[in-house]
Amino acid sequence: MKKVVAVLFIFSVLFADSDINKKLDLILQKIESLEKRVKAQENEIKFLKEKMKTQESKIKTQEIETKNQFAIKSCDKLKVVSLKYTYFDEIIPYYFLEIKIKNTYPKEVTFIKGTLYAEDKDRVKILEDFIERKVDIKPGKIITIKKKHLINNELENYLKDENPKNLNIYFAPTRVEFKDGSKIECFN
């Protein structure tokens, strides 16, 4: 910019024509006007970039909140990690069950009520056990529930001969309560 002004100045001194001086002044004024516009647009771009960052942050926060709200309303966030069972052939035969359940809700769970299912590879339910417990499961943590299950039908006898790796095991809750007092009711 300074070089242009210097060249124009030298040019105006050499030719000292008032008409040329007027034209040079107009050119200089236009250059200054353009510089001001560029500066104003740079400031506007900077402002818009900052506003865009703020909006992106708000969108990410809203996305997390929406995901959490959806997760809280979902009925499939208690996952069975494993099921171990031991068969006891007593007068009334039973299984001793050891169930590990993981909380994938974003909140701490304090109460669960629902049914544990074990299906064979053909999707035939060979075990159905009702669970209702006060628990303390922080998000992402696993608890172990131990209980006795009396054999109610012939299909449940097949469980003792089935390899646990061949089973599809899941928990279908009907009610889940959270530490903050909220709860969900699930109807499968």
C-alpha positions as semicolon CSV with decimal commas, in nm:
position;residue;x (nm);y (nm);z (nm)
1;M;0,000;0,000;0,000
2;K;0,281;0,241;0,090
3;K;0,459;0,163;-0,237
4;V;0,147;0,247;-0,434
5;V;0,108;0,576;-0,250
6;A;0,475;0,660;-0,302
7;V;0,458;0,587;-0,674
8;L;0,144;0,792;-0,705
9;F;0,304;1,078;-0,513
10;I;0,614;1,079;-0,733
11;F;0,393;1,059;-1,038
12;S;0,190;1,360;-0,920
13;V;0,503;1,571;-0,844
14;L;0,654;1,500;-1,184
15;F;0,351;1,592;-1,379
16;A;0,205;1,848;-1,135
17;D;-0,107;1,862;-1,332
18;S;-0,413;1,946;-1,122
19;D;-0,630;1,709;-1,322
20;I;-0,394;1,422;-1,252
21;N;-0,377;1,520;-0,884
22;K;-0,756;1,507;-0,862
23;K;-0,760;1,163;-1,023
24;L;-0,488;1,042;-0,788
25;D;-0,682;1,175;-0,489
26;L;-0,992;0,990;-0,609
27;I;-0,789;0,670;-0,651
28;L;-0,645;0,709;-0,301
29;Q;-0,992;0,769;-0,157
30;K;-1,125;0,458;-0,331
31;I;-0,831;0,253;-0,201
32;E;-0,897;0,377;0,155
33;S;-1,266;0,304;0,113
34;L;-1,187;-0,050;-0,005
35;E;-0,949;-0,102;0,288
36;K;-1,225;0,003;0,530
37;R;-1,471;-0,238;0,368
38;V;-1,221;-0,524;0,382
39;K;-1,153;-0,449;0,750
40;A;-1,529;-0,438;0,822
41;Q;-1,581;-0,770;0,641
42;E;-1,290;-0,929;0,828
43;N;-1,447;-0,818;1,157
44;E;-1,785;-0,955;1,046
45;I;-1,625;-1,289;0,950
46;K;-1,452;-1,306;1,289
47;F;-1,784;-1,233;1,465
48;L;-1,965;-1,498;1,258
49;K;-1,693;-1,757;1,332
50;E;-1,730;-1,694;1,706
51;K;-2,108;-1,718;1,677
52;M;-2,072;-2,043;1,482
53;K;-1,848;-2,191;1,755
54;T;-2,108;-2,098;2,016
55;Q;-2,383;-2,261;1,808
56;E;-2,174;-2,577;1,756
57;S;-2,121;-2,600;2,130
58;K;-2,495;-2,560;2,192
59;I;-2,572;-2,826;1,931
60;K;-2,329;-3,074;2,091
61;T;-2,479;-3,008;2,435
62;Q;-2,832;-3,056;2,299
63;E;-2,724;-3,374;2,120
64;I;-2,590;-3,520;2,445
65;E;-2,906;-3,419;2,634
66;T;-3,128;-3,572;2,365
67;K;-2,926;-3,893;2,366
68;N;-2,953;-3,912;2,747
69;Q;-3,327;-3,843;2,742
70;F;-3,379;-4,113;2,480
71;A;-3,164;-4,354;2,681
72;I;-3,366;-4,285;2,997
73;K;-3,694;-4,359;2,819
74;S;-3,555;-4,678;2,667
75;C;-3,637;-5,015;2,821
76;D;-3,336;-5,205;2,695
77;K;-3,051;-5,043;2,885
78;L;-3,002;-5,321;3,142
79;K;-2,782;-5,578;2,972
80;V;-2,718;-5,932;3,095
81;V;-2,341;-5,977;3,084
82;S;-2,343;-6,340;3,197
83;L;-2,554;-6,612;3,352
84;K;-2,409;-6,897;3,553
85;Y;-2,633;-7,170;3,680
86;T;-2,593;-7,482;3,889
87;Y;-2,851;-7,759;3,884
88;F;-2,957;-7,919;4,213
89;D;-3,152;-8,243;4,192
90;E;-3,343;-8,224;4,519
91;I;-3,698;-8,327;4,606
92;I;-3,799;-8,011;4,424
93;P;-3,523;-7,958;4,166
94;Y;-3,387;-7,605;4,124
95;Y;-3,114;-7,395;3,971
96;F;-2,891;-7,160;4,161
97;L;-2,855;-6,860;3,930
98;E;-2,578;-6,602;3,926
99;I;-2,675;-6,318;3,693
100;K;-2,448;-6,026;3,603
101;I;-2,636;-5,719;3,480
102;K;-2,477;-5,403;3,341
103;N;-2,636;-5,058;3,366
104;T;-2,604;-4,874;3,034
105;Y;-2,838;-4,594;3,142
106;P;-2,675;-4,253;3,199
107;K;-2,820;-4,253;3,555
108;E;-2,778;-4,466;3,864
109;V;-3,041;-4,742;3,888
110;T;-3,189;-4,816;4,234
111;F;-3,468;-5,064;4,155
112;I;-3,536;-5,319;3,883
113;K;-3,836;-5,534;3,812
114;G;-3,866;-5,762;3,513
115;T;-3,804;-6,102;3,364
116;L;-3,480;-6,281;3,284
117;Y;-3,498;-6,497;2,972
118;A;-3,265;-6,766;2,839
119;E;-3,332;-6,892;2,489
120;D;-3,161;-7,173;2,305
121;K;-3,014;-7,132;1,956
122;D;-3,361;-7,195;1,805
123;R;-3,503;-6,902;2,009
124;V;-3,705;-7,135;2,233
125;K;-3,736;-6,989;2,584
126;I;-3,599;-7,251;2,819
127;L;-3,574;-7,031;3,126
128;E;-3,796;-6,752;3,250
129;D;-3,728;-6,602;3,591
130;F;-3,889;-6,298;3,755
131;I;-3,654;-6,050;3,925
132;E;-3,759;-5,766;4,156
133;R;-3,479;-5,602;4,353
134;K;-3,352;-5,287;4,511
135;V;-3,010;-5,236;4,357
136;D;-2,736;-4,979;4,336
137;I;-2,594;-4,978;3,983
138;K;-2,397;-4,676;3,875
139;P;-2,382;-4,600;3,501
140;G;-2,154;-4,845;3,322
141;K;-2,119;-5,073;3,626
142;I;-2,214;-5,439;3,669
143;I;-2,393;-5,605;3,960
144;T;-2,436;-5,970;4,042
145;I;-2,773;-6,110;4,144
146;K;-2,779;-6,453;4,305
147;K;-3,101;-6,642;4,346
148;K;-3,269;-6,979;4,357
149;H;-3,496;-7,072;4,066
150;L;-3,741;-7,358;4,115
151;I;-3,798;-7,559;3,799
152;N;-4,157;-7,499;3,683
153;N;-4,174;-7,684;3,352
154;E;-4,009;-7,952;3,142
155;L;-3,824;-7,706;2,919
156;E;-3,630;-7,570;3,215
157;N;-3,483;-7,918;3,271
158;Y;-3,298;-7,882;2,940
159;L;-3,101;-7,589;3,075
160;K;-2,874;-7,818;3,281
161;D;-2,749;-7,985;2,961
162;E;-2,716;-7,667;2,755
163;N;-2,384;-7,489;2,713
164;P;-2,424;-7,126;2,837
165;K;-2,239;-7,005;2,526
166;N;-2,526;-7,133;2,311
167;L;-2,785;-6,932;2,500
168;N;-2,933;-6,593;2,421
169;I;-2,979;-6,434;2,763
170;Y;-3,156;-6,103;2,821
171;F;-3,346;-5,908;3,083
172;A;-3,680;-5,750;2,993
173;P;-3,760;-5,487;3,258
174;T;-4,114;-5,383;3,343
175;R;-4,003;-5,110;3,584
176;V;-3,674;-4,928;3,641
177;E;-3,622;-4,661;3,908
178;F;-3,333;-4,416;3,925
179;K;-3,153;-4,250;4,213
180;D;-3,291;-3,907;4,118
181;G;-3,647;-4,038;4,173
182;S;-3,740;-4,078;3,808
183;K;-3,868;-4,411;3,677
184;I;-3,981;-4,582;3,361
185;E;-4,249;-4,842;3,304
186;C;-4,190;-5,088;3,024
187;F;-4,452;-5,308;2,865
188;N;-4,308;-5,575;2,642
